[in-house]
Amino acid sequence: MDKLISVIVPVYNGEHFIENCIRSISSQLYSNIEILVINDGSTDNTSKKVLSLIEKDNRIKLYEQENLGVSAARNKGLSLAEGEYVIFVDSDDELLPNALEDLLSSAVSNDADIVCGSYYNDSFKKKEAVYKNEEALILCLEDKPEIYSSCGKLYRKEFIGEVRFVDGRKIHEDSFFVFQLCVKKPVFAVEEKEVYKCNATENSASRGRFDSKFLDILWFLEKKSEIIDTDFKHLKEKFLNLRIKTNMALLYKMFTTPDLPCEYKNIEKECIKAVNKLKKHFIPVISIDKKMFFIITMHLYRPAKLIYKIKNRLF
């Protein structure tokens, strides 16, 4: 195999972790790569850190842009990528040493458009499989862990085509990117070997208190609904599971946010109502969803939230 892989790394104020991320890429067992670092208007020493690494490895390329967000940074990386295959790596995460070799091997042997690897120490163990036609889209509607993130996946660049991340949205923009690709009926291979290490940092958009950015989850849900209603009417009932999971995702964030601002109380009520109304369409996959579904449908959400709040204040 001698196929060029473009590794796209969007970064904003990543001076404390960007070196570790890039080293995990440059030290890959598979070496025919280009590393495209898109600096999204950082105000710290991110650029200096990257430039010091470029002196030692000419496969690393640094591109600067004003602060436009992670979606714009990934899109710029896609426009610059020269590889036959593309992979996204968040700047606070790492690739395991075998990642690109294993993913590319699976892509070639399965003639796959997308290969999904497993995460390091992830409790959601993936099993090797190959999905074709609408099967990958059904994974999305069932909300399987294989489609959660745009990271940890190798994509055939030609298959991506004109699909891009949605600018201006901060939550679930990556899973919508994967959804758009699954709509195109890819050959979607799953590699059970661990390839990606996700390091939780405060920079992550999904961390912190519930605020208006989390409503992006609902915005993307309606975009997905429009696609299903237009082109996949026979999957409309299965899509209802995704409505449940989306409302539950919002409720989980509200549940774990102490003293939720009053302006979100009505949204919380509507989410609870939606889950109960559609509960017969729920497809259980991961344990945390099963627990949240039980709490909501057994009308235990309010008391459980109160207990959570008291526990966290005491401890």
N, C-alpha and C positions, 0 to 999 in steps of 0.2 A: 504493500500500500504506500502510495506516495502522493496522496491527495492533500491539498492545502486546507487547513482548518483556520478560520478566522475566529478568534476569541475576543468577544466584545465586553469591555469592562467600563460601565458608567460609574463615575465617582464624584461625590460632592463632599468637601471637607473630610477627606479620608487619610490625613497624614499619619494617623496612628495605626492604620491597618493596611493601607494600599501596598506597601512593600511585601508584606506577608502573602497577600493575595496574588500579586504578580509573580513572586518566587514560586508559588505552588503551580503556576501555569508554565513558567519558563523551564521548570525542572521536570516537565512531563516526559514519560518514557517515549511518547510519540513526539517527534521534534519538528515536523514540517508544519509550522504554525506561524501566524502573525497575531500579535497581541495589540488590539486597538483600544487604547485607554482614552475615554471621552471625559475630559474634565469639565463638569457642568458648573462653571463659574465659582469654583472653590475660592475661599478667602483665607485659607491657611497655607501650609507648605506642601500641599499635595503635589503640585507641579515639580517642585524641587526634588521630592522623593522619587518621582517617576523618572525625571531626567538623569538622576544618579544611576538608575537601573539601566537606562538606555545605553549608557557608556559601556556597559558590560554585555549587552545583548541587543543587537540591531534588529531583532524580530519585534521589539517593542516600539510602538508608535504612539505619540501623544498628540491629541487634538483638543483644542480649547474651544469652548463656546460659552456664551452668557448663561446665567442660571435659568434654564428652561424646564428643568425637571427630568426625571429618570427616563420617561418615555421618549422625549426628544433626543436624549443622549443615546439611547439604544437605537432609535431610528437613524441617527447620524452614523452610528457604527455600521448599520446595515447598508447604508448608501456607500460607505467606504470599503466594505469587506470585499476582498478579492478571492476568498476561498471558495471551494466547492461546497464546503460545509461550514456552518456557523454554530457557535455556542455562546450563551450569555453567562457571565459570572458577576455576581454582585461584589462590590469592592471590599466588603467586610467578610466575604466568604472565601473558600478555598476549593481547589480541585484536588482530589486524591491522585497520587502519582500515576496510577494506571488509567485514569479517567478517559482521556482522549483515545488511547489505544483500544480500550474495551468498547467504547461507544462507536468508534469508526468500524471496528471489526464487525459489530452487530449490524451497522448500517449497510455495509458491503454484502455480508452474507445473507441478509434478509431483503436486500434491495429496498431498504426502508427510507421513507421521507423524513421521519422523525424517530429518534431513539431516545427513550426515557431511561435514565439510570436510577439507582437507589441512593438515598442520602445516608451519610455516615451516622451510625447509631440511631437510626430512625425506627420508631416503634411500628410504623406502617410498612411492613415488609412486602416488597413487590416480587411477583413471580414472573419468570421469563415467559413471554408470550408475544405473538404477532397478531395485530388487529388490522382488518382491511375493510374497505367500503365504508359503511356507516358505523362500524363497530367502535371507532375512536370517538365519534360524536356521542354515542351512547354512554361511553365512559364519562364524558362530560356531564351528561344529564343525570347519571347515577352518582355524580360527585365523587368519583374514585380518586385516591391520592395520586395516581399516575398523571393527572392533568392539573394539579394544583398550581404549579409554578412554571414560568418560562425557563427558569434555571435548571441545571441538571439534565438538560436535553440537548441532543445534537440534531441540527436541522439541515436538510439539503437546501442550499440557498435558492436553487432554481424553483423548488416547491413553494418557498415563502412568497416568491413573486412580489406583488405589490402590497401584500398585507403588512400593516405597520401597527405599532402601539398607539393608543389614543392619547394625544397630548392633553395636558391639563387635568388629568385624572390621577389620583394618588393611591387608590386602593383597588385591588383586583384588576389593574390594567394588564398585568402579566397573564392571569388566567384567561382573560378575554382574548388576548393574542393567541393563546393555545386553542381556545374555542374556535376562533376564526379559521385556524389552520385545519382543525378537525372537521369543520364544515366542508372542506375541500376533499374529504374522503382519502386521507393519506394511508400509506402503509406505515403503521405505528408499531414499532417494536419496543418491548420492555426488557431491559437488561437488569437482572437481579443483583449484579455486582455493585458494590458501593462506589460512587464516583464523585460525590459532592458533599462538602462539609459546610453546613450552614451555621454561622456564628451570630447569635443574637446580640445586637447592639442597640443603643438608644437612637441611632440614626434611622432605624427601620420605621417606615411609615405606618406599619401595622401595630406598633407598640404605643404605649401611652394612653391617656384618657380618651373616652369617646368624644368626638367632635364632628363637625359638619363633613369632614373629608370621608368619613365612613359611609356617608350616604351615597358615595360613588358606587357602592355595592348594589344599591337599588337601581341606579342608572344603568349599570352594565346588565343587570337582570332584564330590564326592559329591552335593551338592544338585542340580547339573546332571544327574547320572546318574539321580537319582530322577525328575526331570521327563521325561527322555527315555524311561525305562523305563515310565512311566505313560501318557504321551500321544503319544510319537513312536517307537514300537517299530521302525518301518521305517527309522529313522535310527541304530539302535544300533551298527551296524558302523562308520558314519562317525564316531560318537562316540569310537571307540577312538583315532582320531587325536588327539583332545583329551586323552585319558589320556596319550598319549606326550608331547605338548607340555607338559602340566602337570608331569610328572615331570622333563622336560628343564629347565623353568624353575627347579625346585628345585635340580637338579644344577648349573645354571649359577651359581646364587648360592653353592652350596657350593664349587664349583670356584674361585670368585674370593674366597673367604673364607680367609685364611691361618690355619693351626692351628685347623681346625674342631673345636669341642668334642666330646668322646667320645660324649656322649649322642645325637649326630646321626649317628654313623657307620653304625648299622643302617639308618636311614632312607635314607642315601646308597646303601647296598647294595641296598635294596629298589627304589629309583628306577632304578638301573642295570638290575636284573633285569626290571623292568616294561617299560622301553624295548626291551630285547632280545627279550622275549617277544612284544611287539605290533608289532615293527618293520615287518611287511608292510603295516600300516595307516597308515604315516607319509605325510603329504601335505606335500611341501616347499613353503614359501612364501617365507620370508626367509632371507638368507644365513647369519646367525648360527645359526639352527636347523639348517640343512643341515650346517654345520661341527660343531656339537655332536653331531648325530645320527651323523655319520661317526666322530667320536672315540669315542662310546659303543659303537656296534655293531661297530667294528673293534677293540674291547678296548684302546683307547689312553687311556682316561680317566685311569687312575692315573699313567702316565708323563707325560701332558700336564699333569696337575695339578702334578706335581713340578717340571717345567720352568717352569711359570707361577710357582710359589712361589719358585724360585731366581732367576728373572729379576727378579721384583719386589723381592727382597731386595738384589740387586746394584744395581738402578737405581732 
